[in-house]
Amino acid sequence: MSLARADDLAAMTVLDDHGEPVVVGTLWAEHPAVLAFVRHFG
Amino acid sequence: MQLHRRIDDIRATGAELTVIGNGTPNFIAGFRETTGFTGTVLTDPSLDVYRAAELRRGLRTFLSVGAAMRTVGSLSRGFRQGRTQGDNTQQGGVLVIAKDGKVLWHHISESPGDNADPEQIVRVLRAASR
């Protein structure tokens, strides 16, 4: 199965390294985005 | 993470690479130190975005012959897993998304070591940028 659109992700939020929310949709608002989801940080 | 080694090729297409993990925000600094990645790193401790991206999670994802073989391969190359910073049963993946929200490419890791091919990602971005 593969997503055709990222609309469901666009309104969601993740956190930056200060714990501040970042709206996921902003990541591709200005340019194409490659989102690399890692298993864990270490 | 191999994809960050292609950061220049990715940026040459006008795209930007963002890494998303699932530990607490304080783990991000250690990730940067370990990988040398200086781009945007974010985290999704709730795993909501991982679920929305249809990424796999659970014990079954790393109890497979393929996963075992990749683990042996990693160990033979000297990799040693330290204390896990995030959800150990969560698998990763890659989404390539156009400015209009269209998903250009989607890799869903089936198990540990089932990584996206950076060359494929660069190819997709180059094709989209024409």
Backbone of each chain as nested JSON, in Angstrom:
{
  "chains": [
    {"id": "A", "residues": [
      {"number": 1, "name": "MET", "atoms": {"N": [0.852, -1.187, 0.0], "CA": [0.0, 0.0, 0.0], "C": [0.886, 1.234, 0.0]}},
      {"number": 2, "name": "SER", "atoms": {"N": [0.492, 2.274, -0.7], "CA": [1.299, 3.473, -0.776], "C": [0.379, 4.678, -0.764]}},
      {"number": 3, "name": "LEU", "atoms": {"N": [0.771, 5.695, -0.022], "CA": [-0.018, 6.915, 0.03], "C": [0.053, 7.653, -1.3]}},
      {"number": 4, "name": "ALA", "atoms": {"N": [-1.058, 8.202, -1.752], "CA": [-1.057, 9.016, -2.959], "C": [-0.873, 10.491, -2.617]}},
      {"number": 5, "name": "ARG", "atoms": {"N": [-1.373, 10.879, -1.462], "CA": [-1.279, 12.271, -1.035], "C": [-0.951, 12.333, 0.456]}},
      {"number": 6, "name": "ALA", "atoms": {"N": [-0.356, 13.451, 0.838], "CA": [0.054, 13.645, 2.231], "C": [-0.91, 14.546, 2.987]}},
      {"number": 7, "name": "ASP", "atoms": {"N": [-2.124, 14.696, 2.478], "CA": [-3.08, 15.615, 3.1], "C": [-3.344, 15.295, 4.571]}},
      {"number": 8, "name": "ASP", "atoms": {"N": [-3.424, 14.002, 4.912], "CA": [-3.708, 13.636, 6.309], "C": [-2.571, 14.024, 7.246]}},
      {"number": 9, "name": "LEU", "atoms": {"N": [-1.356, 14.029, 6.704], "CA": [-0.206, 14.381, 7.534], "C": [-0.058, 15.894, 7.687]}},
      {"number": 10, "name": "ALA", "atoms": {"N": [-0.553, 16.636, 6.716], "CA": [-0.259, 18.071, 6.627], "C": [-0.616, 18.845, 7.896]}},
      {"number": 11, "name": "ALA", "atoms": {"N": [-1.71, 18.533, 8.541], "CA": [-2.152, 19.304, 9.713], "C": [-1.582, 18.778, 11.021]}},
      {"number": 12, "name": "MET", "atoms": {"N": [-0.853, 17.697, 10.959], "CA": [-0.321, 17.1, 12.184], "C": [0.92, 17.862, 12.64]}},
      {"number": 13, "name": "THR", "atoms": {"N": [1.304, 17.642, 13.899], "CA": [2.494, 18.324, 14.401], "C": [3.51, 17.332, 14.94]}},
      {"number": 14, "name": "VAL", "atoms": {"N": [4.759, 17.721, 14.813], "CA": [5.868, 17.0, 15.415], "C": [6.635, 18.031, 16.257]}},
      {"number": 15, "name": "LEU", "atoms": {"N": [7.703, 17.612, 16.904], "CA": [8.426, 18.518, 17.787], "C": [9.851, 18.747, 17.296]}},
      {"number": 16, "name": "ASP", "atoms": {"N": [10.349, 19.96, 17.505], "CA": [11.753, 20.222, 17.174], "C": [12.623, 19.902, 18.397]}},
      {"number": 17, "name": "ASP", "atoms": {"N": [13.916, 20.199, 18.294], "CA": [14.809, 19.805, 19.383], "C": [14.635, 20.639, 20.647]}},
      {"number": 18, "name": "HIS", "atoms": {"N": [13.793, 21.665, 20.569], "CA": [13.456, 22.426, 21.776], "C": [12.094, 22.015, 22.319]}},
      {"number": 19, "name": "GLY", "atoms": {"N": [11.489, 21.029, 21.669], "CA": [10.164, 20.599, 22.092], "C": [9.046, 21.473, 21.557]}},
      {"number": 20, "name": "GLU", "atoms": {"N": [9.353, 22.355, 20.629], "CA": [8.351, 23.248, 20.043], "C": [7.643, 22.548, 18.887]}},
      {"number": 21, "name": "PRO", "atoms": {"N": [6.325, 22.767, 18.754], "CA": [5.581, 22.088, 17.69], "C": [5.903, 22.639, 16.299]}},
      {"number": 22, "name": "VAL", "atoms": {"N": [5.958, 21.752, 15.352], "CA": [6.165, 22.092, 13.945], "C": [5.047, 21.422, 13.16]}},
      {"number": 23, "name": "VAL", "atoms": {"N": [4.299, 22.199, 12.398], "CA": [3.237, 21.629, 11.577], "C": [3.874, 20.899, 10.405]}},
      {"number": 24, "name": "VAL", "atoms": {"N": [3.535, 19.643, 10.253], "CA": [4.201, 18.801, 9.258], "C": [4.05, 19.353, 7.838]}},
      {"number": 25, "name": "GLY", "atoms": {"N": [2.898, 19.901, 7.529], "CA": [2.643, 20.425, 6.181], "C": [3.57, 21.558, 5.777]}},
      {"number": 26, "name": "THR", "atoms": {"N": [4.171, 22.232, 6.743], "CA": [5.095, 23.317, 6.41], "C": [6.371, 22.771, 5.775]}},
      {"number": 27, "name": "LEU", "atoms": {"N": [6.625, 21.5, 5.951], "CA": [7.861, 20.913, 5.429], "C": [7.86, 20.836, 3.906]}},
      {"number": 28, "name": "TRP", "atoms": {"N": [6.7, 20.841, 3.269], "CA": [6.667, 20.821, 1.801], "C": [5.905, 22.029, 1.229]}},
      {"number": 29, "name": "ALA", "atoms": {"N": [5.674, 23.04, 2.061], "CA": [4.947, 24.227, 1.599], "C": [5.749, 25.025, 0.572]}},
      {"number": 30, "name": "GLU", "atoms": {"N": [7.059, 25.074, 0.743], "CA": [7.904, 25.909, -0.124], "C": [8.687, 25.126, -1.159]}},
      {"number": 31, "name": "HIS", "atoms": {"N": [8.871, 23.819, -0.93], "CA": [9.712, 23.002, -1.799], "C": [9.347, 21.547, -1.565]}},
      {"number": 32, "name": "PRO", "atoms": {"N": [9.686, 20.689, -2.497], "CA": [9.433, 19.257, -2.248], "C": [10.189, 18.804, -1.002]}},
      {"number": 33, "name": "ALA", "atoms": {"N": [9.633, 17.816, -0.337], "CA": [10.226, 17.336, 0.909], "C": [10.531, 15.851, 0.837]}},
      {"number": 34, "name": "VAL", "atoms": {"N": [11.671, 15.489, 1.387], "CA": [11.993, 14.089, 1.625], "C": [11.926, 13.909, 3.135]}},
      {"number": 35, "name": "LEU", "atoms": {"N": [10.938, 13.144, 3.577], "CA": [10.787, 12.887, 5.009], "C": [11.333, 11.495, 5.287]}},
      {"number": 36, "name": "ALA", "atoms": {"N": [12.423, 11.442, 6.017], "CA": [13.052, 10.167, 6.356], "C": [12.683, 9.836, 7.793]}},
      {"number": 37, "name": "PHE", "atoms": {"N": [11.814, 8.869, 7.944], "CA": [11.396, 8.424, 9.267], "C": [12.37, 7.349, 9.728]}},
      {"number": 38, "name": "VAL", "atoms": {"N": [13.052, 7.606, 10.832], "CA": [14.0, 6.631, 11.341], "C": [13.323, 5.735, 12.377]}},
      {"number": 39, "name": "ARG", "atoms": {"N": [13.885, 4.549, 12.565], "CA": [13.319, 3.605, 13.539], "C": [13.342, 4.207, 14.933]}},
      {"number": 40, "name": "HIS", "atoms": {"N": [14.471, 4.755, 15.272], "CA": [14.655, 5.426, 16.56], "C": [15.924, 6.241, 16.44]}},
      {"number": 41, "name": "PHE", "atoms": {"N": [16.207, 7.092, 17.415], "CA": [17.355, 7.977, 17.304], "C": [18.678, 7.314, 17.649]}},
      {"number": 42, "name": "GLY", "atoms": {"N": [18.653, 6.194, 18.261], "CA": [19.917, 5.552, 18.599], "C": [19.686, 4.148, 19.099]}}
    ]},
    {"id": "B", "residues": [
      {"number": 1, "name": "MET", "atoms": {"N": [22.114, 6.155, 8.923], "CA": [21.251, 6.757, 7.92], "C": [22.105, 7.097, 6.703]}},
      {"number": 2, "name": "GLN", "atoms": {"N": [21.791, 6.517, 5.552], "CA": [22.591, 6.705, 4.356], "C": [22.119, 7.892, 3.529]}},
      {"number": 3, "name": "LEU", "atoms": {"N": [20.879, 8.235, 3.678], "CA": [20.271, 9.245, 2.832], "C": [20.936, 10.606, 2.973]}},
      {"number": 4, "name": "HIS", "atoms": {"N": [21.425, 10.918, 4.152], "CA": [22.03, 12.242, 4.356], "C": [23.294, 12.417, 3.52]}},
      {"number": 5, "name": "ARG", "atoms": {"N": [23.872, 11.31, 3.056], "CA": [25.061, 11.414, 2.205], "C": [24.715, 11.917, 0.804]}},
      {"number": 6, "name": "ARG", "atoms": {"N": [23.442, 11.893, 0.473], "CA": [22.993, 12.387, -0.826], "C": [22.34, 13.761, -0.695]}},
      {"number": 7, "name": "ILE", "atoms": {"N": [22.583, 14.443, 0.411], "CA": [21.914, 15.712, 0.686], "C": [22.167, 16.731, -0.417]}},
      {"number": 8, "name": "ASP", "atoms": {"N": [23.37, 16.75, -0.953], "CA": [23.663, 17.721, -2.011], "C": [22.85, 17.425, -3.27]}},
      {"number": 9, "name": "ASP", "atoms": {"N": [22.739, 16.161, -3.621], "CA": [21.928, 15.779, -4.785], "C": [20.454, 16.1, -4.547]}},
      {"number": 10, "name": "ILE", "atoms": {"N": [19.997, 15.871, -3.341], "CA": [18.598, 16.168, -3.004], "C": [18.343, 17.664, -3.118]}},
      {"number": 11, "name": "ARG", "atoms": {"N": [19.226, 18.438, -2.538], "CA": [19.037, 19.902, -2.579], "C": [19.176, 20.455, -3.986]}},
      {"number": 12, "name": "ALA", "atoms": {"N": [19.98, 19.821, -4.806], "CA": [20.144, 20.277, -6.198], "C": [18.835, 20.196, -6.976]}},
      {"number": 13, "name": "THR", "atoms": {"N": [17.914, 19.361, -6.532], "CA": [16.608, 19.245, -7.193], "C": [15.609, 20.257, -6.644]}},
      {"number": 14, "name": "GLY", "atoms": {"N": [16.015, 21.002, -5.611], "CA": [15.12, 21.967, -4.996], "C": [14.371, 21.405, -3.797]}},
      {"number": 15, "name": "ALA", "atoms": {"N": [14.656, 20.161, -3.444], "CA": [13.978, 19.527, -2.309], "C": [14.818, 19.682, -1.043]}},
      {"number": 16, "name": "GLU", "atoms": {"N": [14.217, 19.341, 0.068], "CA": [14.914, 19.404, 1.347], "C": [14.645, 18.116, 2.115]}},
      {"number": 17, "name": "LEU", "atoms": {"N": [15.674, 17.637, 2.811], "CA": [15.574, 16.416, 3.598], "C": [15.294, 16.752, 5.059]}},
      {"number": 18, "name": "THR", "atoms": {"N": [14.292, 16.102, 5.611], "CA": [13.986, 16.233, 7.035], "C": [13.961, 14.842, 7.643]}},
      {"number": 19, "name": "VAL", "atoms": {"N": [14.648, 14.675, 8.749], "CA": [14.621, 13.41, 9.47], "C": [13.584, 13.518, 10.58]}},
      {"number": 20, "name": "ILE", "atoms": {"N": [12.758, 12.495, 10.699], "CA": [11.766, 12.453, 11.766], "C": [11.997, 11.184, 12.564]}},
      {"number": 21, "name": "GLY", "atoms": {"N": [12.191, 11.338, 13.861], "CA": [12.362, 10.209, 14.755], "C": [11.164, 10.104, 15.679]}},
      {"number": 22, "name": "ASN", "atoms": {"N": [11.282, 9.251, 16.707], "CA": [10.143, 9.087, 17.604], "C": [10.522, 9.093, 19.076]}},
      {"number": 23, "name": "GLY", "atoms": {"N": [11.716, 9.534, 19.398], "CA": [12.092, 9.671, 20.795], "C": [11.723, 11.044, 21.313]}},
      {"number": 24, "name": "THR", "atoms": {"N": [12.116, 11.329, 22.514], "CA": [11.874, 12.66, 23.066], "C": [12.824, 13.666, 22.408]}},
      {"number": 25, "name": "PRO", "atoms": {"N": [12.459, 14.947, 22.395], "CA": [13.28, 15.948, 21.701], "C": [14.741, 15.989, 22.15]}},
      {"number": 26, "name": "ASN", "atoms": {"N": [14.992, 15.657, 23.388], "CA": [16.372, 15.733, 23.866], "C": [17.286, 14.691, 23.214]}},
      {"number": 27, "name": "PHE", "atoms": {"N": [16.717, 13.717, 22.501], "CA": [17.535, 12.722, 21.795], "C": [18.085, 13.246, 20.47]}},
      {"number": 28, "name": "ILE", "atoms": {"N": [17.534, 14.346, 20.0], "CA": [17.912, 14.853, 18.682], "C": [19.386, 15.257, 18.644]}},
      {"number": 29, "name": "ALA", "atoms": {"N": [19.866, 15.892, 19.689], "CA": [21.273, 16.329, 19.703], "C": [22.224, 15.14, 19.563]}},
      {"number": 30, "name": "GLY", "atoms": {"N": [21.946, 14.069, 20.26], "CA": [22.779, 12.868, 20.168], "C": [22.741, 12.252, 18.787]}},
      {"number": 31, "name": "PHE", "atoms": {"N": [21.571, 12.313, 18.168], "CA": [21.436, 11.801, 16.794], "C": [22.317, 12.606, 15.852]}},
      {"number": 32, "name": "ARG", "atoms": {"N": [22.286, 13.914, 15.996], "CA": [23.114, 14.775, 15.142], "C": [24.59, 14.467, 15.347]}},
      {"number": 33, "name": "GLU", "atoms": {"N": [24.967, 14.276, 16.593], "CA": [26.369, 13.996, 16.908], "C": [26.819, 12.672, 16.289]}},
      {"number": 34, "name": "THR", "atoms": {"N": [25.953, 11.69, 16.367], "CA": [26.296, 10.355, 15.858], "C": [26.357, 10.315, 14.337]}},
      {"number": 35, "name": "THR", "atoms": {"N": [25.422, 10.99, 13.701], "CA": [25.312, 10.904, 12.242], "C": [26.018, 12.042, 11.512]}},
      {"number": 36, "name": "GLY", "atoms": {"N": [26.226, 13.15, 12.201], "CA": [26.807, 14.313, 11.535], "C": [25.796, 15.062, 10.685]}},
      {"number": 37, "name": "PHE", "atoms": {"N": [24.536, 14.705, 10.755], "CA": [23.5, 15.357, 9.956], "C": [23.189, 16.715, 10.552]}},
      {"number": 38, "name": "THR", "atoms": {"N": [23.242, 17.741, 9.716], "CA": [23.037, 19.111, 10.205], "C": [21.701, 19.701, 9.754]}},
      {"number": 39, "name": "GLY", "atoms": {"N": [20.931, 18.938, 8.983], "CA": [19.636, 19.428, 8.508], "C": [18.574, 19.363, 9.588]}},
      {"number": 40, "name": "THR", "atoms": {"N": [17.342, 19.509, 9.18], "CA": [16.216, 19.524, 10.114], "C": [15.953, 18.128, 10.662]}},
      {"number": 41, "name": "VAL", "atoms": {"N": [15.889, 18.047, 11.985], "CA": [15.545, 16.796, 12.671], "C": [14.377, 17.098, 13.602]}},
      {"number": 42, "name": "LEU", "atoms": {"N": [13.333, 16.333, 13.466], "CA": [12.133, 16.522, 14.274], "C": [11.773, 15.192, 14.916]}},
      {"number": 43, "name": "THR", "atoms": {"N": [10.828, 15.225, 15.824], "CA": [10.439, 13.978, 16.451], "C": [8.935, 13.873, 16.663]}},
      {"number": 44, "name": "ASP", "atoms": {"N": [8.447, 12.671, 16.596], "CA": [7.028, 12.361, 16.73], "C": [6.857, 11.333, 17.84]}},
      {"number": 45, "name": "PRO", "atoms": {"N": [6.978, 11.76, 19.108], "CA": [6.903, 10.796, 20.22], "C": [5.565, 10.059, 20.298]}},
      {"number": 46, "name": "SER", "atoms": {"N": [4.513, 10.681, 19.793], "CA": [3.195, 10.035, 19.846], "C": [3.053, 8.942, 18.792]}},
      {"number": 47, "name": "LEU", "atoms": {"N": [3.894, 8.95, 17.779], "CA": [3.848, 8.034, 16.627], "C": [2.618, 8.264, 15.741]}},
      {"number": 48, "name": "ASP", "atoms": {"N": [1.927, 9.375, 15.951], "CA": [0.736, 9.671, 15.138], "C": [1.108, 9.86, 13.666]}},
      {"number": 49, "name": "VAL", "atoms": {"N": [2.192, 10.57, 13.419], "CA": [2.598, 10.825, 12.038], "C": [3.116, 9.537, 11.405]}},
      {"number": 50, "name": "TYR", "atoms": {"N": [3.819, 8.731, 12.171], "CA": [4.256, 7.426, 11.672], "C": [3.041, 6.607, 11.223]}},
      {"number": 51, "name": "ARG", "atoms": {"N": [1.995, 6.607, 12.035], "CA": [0.782, 5.852, 11.684], "C": [0.14, 6.426, 10.43]}},
      {"number": 52, "name": "ALA", "atoms": {"N": [0.06, 7.756, 10.365], "CA": [-0.549, 8.396, 9.191], "C": [0.265, 8.116, 7.923]}},
      {"number": 53, "name": "ALA", "atoms": {"N": [1.575, 7.924, 8.095], "CA": [2.445, 7.605, 6.968], "C": [2.429, 6.111, 6.652]}},
      {"number": 54, "name": "GLU", "atoms": {"N": [1.606, 5.369, 7.399], "CA": [1.396, 3.924, 7.195], "C": [2.667, 3.112, 7.406]}},
      {"number": 55, "name": "LEU", "atoms": {"N": [3.481, 3.559, 8.341], "CA": [4.725, 2.841, 8.627], "C": [4.451, 1.708, 9.604]}},
      {"number": 56, "name": "ARG", "atoms": {"N": [5.229, 0.664, 9.501], "CA": [4.998, -0.575, 10.242], "C": [5.535, -0.479, 11.674]}},
      {"number": 57, "name": "ARG", "atoms": {"N": [4.864, -1.213, 12.547], "CA": [5.285, -1.254, 13.947], "C": [4.89, -2.594, 14.54]}},
      {"number": 58, "name": "GLY", "atoms": {"N": [5.683, -3.085, 15.488], "CA": [5.321, -4.305, 16.189], "C": [6.439, -5.332, 16.168]}},
      {"number": 59, "name": "LEU", "atoms": {"N": [6.315, -6.297, 17.044], "CA": [7.343, -7.329, 17.19], "C": [7.554, -8.112, 15.903]}},
      {"number": 60, "name": "ARG", "atoms": {"N": [6.488, -8.331, 15.163], "CA": [6.607, -9.125, 13.931], "C": [7.533, -8.473, 12.912]}},
      {"number": 61, "name": "THR", "atoms": {"N": [7.681, -7.137, 13.014], "CA": [8.501, -6.447, 12.017], "C": [9.981, -6.766, 12.161]}},
      {"number": 62, "name": "PHE", "atoms": {"N": [10.419, -7.26, 13.294], "CA": [11.832, -7.613, 13.37], "C": [12.068, -9.064, 13.759]}},
      {"number": 63, "name": "LEU", "atoms": {"N": [11.027, -9.877, 13.672], "CA": [11.185, -11.308, 13.877], "C": [11.01, -12.013, 12.537]}},
      {"number": 64, "name": "SER", "atoms": {"N": [11.935, -11.763, 11.626], "CA": [11.87, -12.407, 10.317], "C": [13.276, -12.855, 9.936]}},
      {"number": 65, "name": "VAL", "atoms": {"N": [13.349, -13.765, 9.008], "CA": [14.656, -14.248, 8.557], "C": [15.45, -13.103, 7.94]}},
      {"number": 66, "name": "GLY", "atoms": {"N": [14.772, -12.283, 7.158], "CA": [15.446, -11.147, 6.531], "C": [16.018, -10.192, 7.556]}},
      {"number": 67, "name": "ALA", "atoms": {"N": [15.226, -9.895, 8.575], "CA": [15.697, -8.996, 9.623], "C": [16.882, -9.607, 10.361]}},
      {"number": 68, "name": "ALA", "atoms": {"N": [16.802, -10.908, 10.632], "CA": [17.902, -11.591, 11.331], "C": [19.181, -11.535, 10.498]}},
      {"number": 69, "name": "MET", "atoms": {"N": [19.041, -11.737, 9.208], "CA": [20.216, -11.71, 8.334], "C": [20.83, -10.322, 8.285]}},
      {"number": 70, "name": "ARG", "atoms": {"N": [19.974, -9.31, 8.201], "CA": [20.505, -7.937, 8.177], "C": [21.159, -7.587, 9.508]}},
      {"number": 71, "name": "THR", "atoms": {"N": [20.628, -8.142, 10.592], "CA": [21.231, -7.898, 11.907], "C": [22.619, -8.527, 11.967]}},
      {"number": 72, "name": "VAL", "atoms": {"N": [22.73, -9.75, 11.484], "CA": [24.03, -10.426, 11.47], "C": [25.01, -9.631, 10.618]}},
      {"number": 73, "name": "GLY", "atoms": {"N": [24.529, -9.155, 9.473], "CA": [25.388, -8.363, 8.601], "C": [25.881, -7.092, 9.281]}},
      {"number": 74, "name": "SER", "atoms": {"N": [24.987, -6.422, 9.972], "CA": [25.365, -5.191, 10.677], "C": [26.365, -5.471, 11.78]}},
      {"number": 75, "name": "LEU", "atoms": {"N": [26.118, -6.545, 12.52], "CA": [27.046, -6.902, 13.598], "C": [28.424, -7.243, 13.035]}},
      {"number": 76, "name": "SER", "atoms": {"N": [28.446, -7.913, 11.901], "CA": [29.731, -8.29, 11.306], "C": [30.498, -7.073, 10.805]}},
      {"number": 77, "name": "ARG", "atoms": {"N": [29.788, -5.99, 10.517], "CA": [30.445, -4.754, 10.094], "C": [30.794, -3.87, 11.281]}},
      {"number": 78, "name": "GLY", "atoms": {"N": [30.552, -4.384, 12.489], "CA": [30.961, -3.665, 13.692], "C": [29.9, -2.806, 14.339]}},
      {"number": 79, "name": "PHE", "atoms": {"N": [28.688, -2.787, 13.77], "CA": [27.641, -1.963, 14.361], "C": [27.169, -2.587, 15.669]}},
      {"number": 80, "name": "ARG", "atoms": {"N": [27.037, -1.773, 16.68], "CA": [26.531, -2.213, 17.969], "C": [25.407, -1.268, 18.401]}},
      {"number": 81, "name": "GLN", "atoms": {"N": [24.289, -1.846, 18.703], "CA": [23.139, -1.048, 19.123], "C": [23.333, -0.589, 20.558]}},
      {"number": 82, "name": "GLY", "atoms": {"N": [23.273, 0.698, 20.764], "CA": [23.336, 1.234, 22.117], "C": [21.938, 1.262, 22.706]}},
      {"number": 83, "name": "ARG", "atoms": {"N": [21.775, 2.067, 23.732], "CA": [20.456, 2.184, 24.356], "C": [19.494, 2.823, 23.348]}},
      {"number": 84, "name": "THR", "atoms": {"N": [18.363, 2.202, 23.135], "CA": [17.409, 2.684, 22.137], "C": [16.78, 3.987, 22.582]}},
      {"number": 85, "name": "GLN", "atoms": {"N": [16.798, 4.964, 21.684], "CA": [16.197, 6.268, 21.964], "C": [14.963, 6.422, 21.096]}},
      {"number": 86, "name": "GLY", "atoms": {"N": [13.884, 5.858, 21.54], "CA": [12.642, 5.863, 20.781], "C": [11.979, 4.499, 20.939]}},
      {"number": 87, "name": "ASP", "atoms": {"N": [11.035, 4.225, 20.063], "CA": [10.29, 2.96, 20.11], "C": [11.012, 1.894, 19.288]}},
      {"number": 88, "name": "ASN", "atoms": {"N": [11.478, 0.87, 19.931], "CA": [12.28, -0.152, 19.269], "C": [11.47, -1.003, 18.291]}},
      {"number": 89, "name": "THR", "atoms": {"N": [10.157, -1.006, 18.413], "CA": [9.348, -1.83, 17.515], "C": [8.83, -1.039, 16.307]}},
      {"number": 90, "name": "GLN", "atoms": {"N": [9.169, 0.237, 16.239], "CA": [8.706, 1.066, 15.134], "C": [9.69, 0.971, 13.966]}},
      {"number": 91, "name": "GLN", "atoms": {"N": [9.178, 0.715, 12.788], "CA": [10.023, 0.717, 11.597], "C": [9.948, 2.087, 10.935]}},
      {"number": 92, "name": "GLY", "atoms": {"N": [10.899, 2.343, 10.078], "CA": [10.966, 3.633, 9.42], "C": [10.422, 3.595, 8.011]}},
      {"number": 93, "name": "GLY", "atoms": {"N": [10.779, 4.605, 7.267], "CA": [10.351, 4.705, 5.882], "C": [10.685, 6.077, 5.351]}},
      {"number": 94, "name": "VAL", "atoms": {"N": [10.325, 6.29, 4.103], "CA": [10.594, 7.582, 3.472], "C": [9.387, 8.01, 2.659]}},
      {"number": 95, "name": "LEU", "atoms": {"N": [9.044, 9.263, 2.766], "CA": [8.031, 9.883, 1.915], "C": [8.691, 11.009, 1.137]}},
      {"number": 96, "name": "VAL", "atoms": {"N": [8.449, 11.031, -0.166], "CA": [8.874, 12.167, -0.98], "C": [7.583, 12.88, -1.384]}},
      {"number": 97, "name": "ILE", "atoms": {"N": [7.475, 14.139, -0.986], "CA": [6.219, 14.873, -1.151], "C": [6.443, 16.135, -1.971]}},
      {"number": 98, "name": "ALA", "atoms": {"N": [5.609, 16.332, -2.983], "CA": [5.676, 17.537, -3.811], "C": [5.032, 18.709, -3.077]}},
      {"number": 99, "name": "LYS", "atoms": {"N": [5.256, 19.909, -3.578], "CA": [4.718, 21.115, -2.927], "C": [3.195, 21.098, -2.837]}},
      {"number": 100, "name": "ASP", "atoms": {"N": [2.546, 20.416, -3.774], "CA": [1.076, 20.368, -3.754], "C": [0.535, 19.237, -2.879]}},
      {"number": 101, "name": "GLY", "atoms": {"N": [1.429, 18.519, -2.183], "CA": [1.001, 17.462, -1.28], "C": [0.931, 16.084, -1.915]}},
      {"number": 102, "name": "LYS", "atoms": {"N": [1.238, 16.008, -3.193], "CA": [1.234, 14.706, -3.86], "C": [2.443, 13.896, -3.378]}},
      {"number": 103, "name": "VAL", "atoms": {"N": [2.204, 12.641, -3.051], "CA": [3.297, 11.764, -2.636], "C": [3.951, 11.205, -3.894]}},
      {"number": 104, "name": "LEU", "atoms": {"N": [5.21, 11.559, -4.107], "CA": [5.937, 11.14, -5.301], "C": [6.567, 9.761, -5.139]}},
      {"number": 105, "name": "TRP", "atoms": {"N": [6.844, 9.394, -3.892], "CA": [7.501, 8.111, -3.629], "C": [7.319, 7.774, -2.174]}},
      {"number": 106, "name": "HIS", "atoms": {"N": [7.145, 6.494, -1.89], "CA": [6.83, 6.072, -0.529], "C": [7.511, 4.742, -0.262]}},
      {"number": 107, "name": "HIS", "atoms": {"N": [8.455, 4.722, 0.665], "CA": [9.082, 3.469, 1.066], "C": [8.641, 3.148, 2.481]}},
      {"number": 108, "name": "ILE", "atoms": {"N": [8.12, 1.954, 2.682], "CA": [7.705, 1.493, 4.0], "C": [8.648, 0.365, 4.384]}},
      {"number": 109, "name": "SER", "atoms": {"N": [9.48, 0.585, 5.391], "CA": [10.419, -0.453, 5.815], "C": [9.656, -1.621, 6.433]}},
      {"number": 110, "name": "GLU", "atoms": {"N": [9.943, -2.811, 5.931], "CA": [9.253, -3.996, 6.438], "C": [9.878, -4.509, 7.734]}},
      {"number": 111, "name": "SER", "atoms": {"N": [11.176, -4.216, 7.89], "CA": [11.901, -4.714, 9.057], "C": [13.196, -3.907, 9.19]}},
      {"number": 112, "name": "PRO", "atoms": {"N": [13.926, -4.111, 10.289], "CA": [15.199, -3.397, 10.452], "C": [16.135, -3.655, 9.271]}},
      {"number": 113, "name": "GLY", "atoms": {"N": [16.776, -2.617, 8.803], "CA": [17.702, -2.762, 7.691], "C": [17.053, -2.685, 6.326]}},
      {"number": 114, "name": "ASP", "atoms": {"N": [15.75, -2.67, 6.257], "CA": [15.037, -2.536, 4.982], "C": [14.93, -1.043, 4.669]}},
      {"number": 115, "name": "ASN", "atoms": {"N": [16.033, -0.513, 4.194], "CA": [16.129, 0.932, 4.01], "C": [15.798, 1.358, 2.589]}},
      {"number": 116, "name": "ALA", "atoms": {"N": [15.332, 2.567, 2.479], "CA": [15.056, 3.137, 1.161], "C": [16.355, 3.285, 0.38]}},
      {"number": 117, "name": "ASP", "atoms": {"N": [16.234, 3.193, -0.927], "CA": [17.397, 3.342, -1.797], "C": [17.583, 4.827, -2.114]}},
      {"number": 118, "name": "PRO", "atoms": {"N": [18.65, 5.429, -1.626], "CA": [18.849, 6.861, -1.87], "C": [18.875, 7.219, -3.357]}},
      {"number": 119, "name": "GLU", "atoms": {"N": [19.405, 6.336, -4.181], "CA": [19.468, 6.612, -5.618], "C": [18.067, 6.727, -6.218]}},
      {"number": 120, "name": "GLN", "atoms": {"N": [17.172, 5.888, -5.771], "CA": [15.782, 5.961, -6.261], "C": [15.14, 7.281, -5.878]}},
      {"number": 121, "name": "ILE", "atoms": {"N": [15.413, 7.722, -4.671], "CA": [14.844, 8.98, -4.191], "C": [15.355, 10.144, -5.047]}},
      {"number": 122, "name": "VAL", "atoms": {"N": [16.631, 10.155, -5.291], "CA": [17.217, 11.229, -6.112], "C": [16.631, 11.181, -7.522]}},
      {"number": 123, "name": "ARG", "atoms": {"N": [16.451, 9.986, -8.059], "CA": [15.871, 9.846, -9.399], "C": [14.459, 10.419, -9.451]}},
      {"number": 124, "name": "VAL", "atoms": {"N": [13.657, 10.101, -8.448], "CA": [12.276, 10.605, -8.384], "C": [12.277, 12.129, -8.31]}},
      {"number": 125, "name": "LEU", "atoms": {"N": [13.157, 12.675, -7.502], "CA": [13.22, 14.137, -7.348], "C": [13.669, 14.796, -8.64]}},
      {"number": 126, "name": "ARG", "atoms": {"N": [14.647, 14.207, -9.313], "CA": [15.123, 14.784, -10.587], "C": [14.015, 14.755, -11.629]}},
      {"number": 127, "name": "ALA", "atoms": {"N": [13.271, 13.65, -11.678], "CA": [12.173, 13.547, -12.645], "C": [11.089, 14.577, -12.339]}},
      {"number": 128, "name": "ALA", "atoms": {"N": [10.817, 14.794, -11.069], "CA": [9.776, 15.745, -10.67], "C": [10.197, 17.197, -10.896]}},
      {"number": 129, "name": "SER", "atoms": {"N": [11.492, 17.428, -10.913], "CA": [11.964, 18.812, -11.036], "C": [12.061, 19.272, -12.491]}},
      {"number": 130, "name": "ARG", "atoms": {"N": [11.815, 18.357, -13.43], "CA": [11.91, 18.739, -14.853], "C": [10.675, 19.51, -15.29]}}
    ]}
  ]
}
